[in-house]
Amino acid sequence: MRHATDEDLDQLEDLLAELRGVPELRERKRGNFALRSTAFLHFHEDSGAFYVDVKLGGSFERMRVTSRTEQLEFLRRVRHAVQG
């Protein structure tokens, strides 16, 4: 598993655009987001699948975000976390 490259992130651009629309998040660099001043999420790629390490409940959790269904569940959890 490796950190996502710009080419990987190109494939996730729609998801990145949705994250940019969450007012509580700030994109520090492409694909790396902070919540307030704390690292909150970043992306990985492994064998053609995409994953995100996201800080939910105080520690990072890895979630698969390859399919649209996985992305929607991820976005739901992110919105819940930043509003809580």
N, C-alpha and C positions, 0 to 999 in steps of 0.2 A: 504494500500500500504506500502510495506517495502523495504528497501535496498536489492539488490540482494545478495544472499549467494554464496559461492563457488559452490554449487551444481547447482544453477540457472545459474551461469556464465559458467559452463561446457556445458550447452545447447546452449550458445551463443559463443562458442569458435571460430567458423569460422568468426563471425562478429568481435570478438576481434582481431583475426589475421589480418583482413583487416585494422582495426584501427591502429594496430602496424606498418603497412606498410605506414602510412601517416607520412612523415618525420617531419612535424611541431608539431606532438603530442608526448607527453611523458607520459608513463603509470607510475603513482606514486605508485599505488598498483593495484592489479588485478581488472580491470573493472573501474578504476578511472583515467581519463586522464586529463592532463594539456596542455594548449596552452601557450607557453613561460612559465611564472611563475604563470599563473592564472588557477584556476580550470575551466575545460571546459566541461566535461561530466562524468556522472555516471549512473548506472543502478538500476532499481527497478523491483519488481515482484508483481503481484496482480492477484490472482485467476487463476494462470497458464499462464497469459499473461505477456509479458516483455515490459518495458518502459525505456526510457532514458531521463534524464534531460540534455539538451545540451544548451550551451550558444551561441545563434545565435542572432546577432544584439544587443548585450550588456546585455541581460537578459536571464535567463534560460527559456527554452521552453520544455514541456514534449511531447515526441513523442512515439508512440507505435512501437515496433520493433520485434513483434512476428513472422510475416510472412517474407518470403524472399523479397517480393515486398516492404514491409515496411522498411526492412533493406536497400535495394538498394536506396530508396528515402532518407533515413537518411544519408547514405554514400555520396550521391550526395550533399546534403546540407552541410555536414561537409567539404567536399573537397572545395566547393565554399567558405565557411566561412573562412577556414584557408588560402586560397590563396588570399582572398580579403583584 
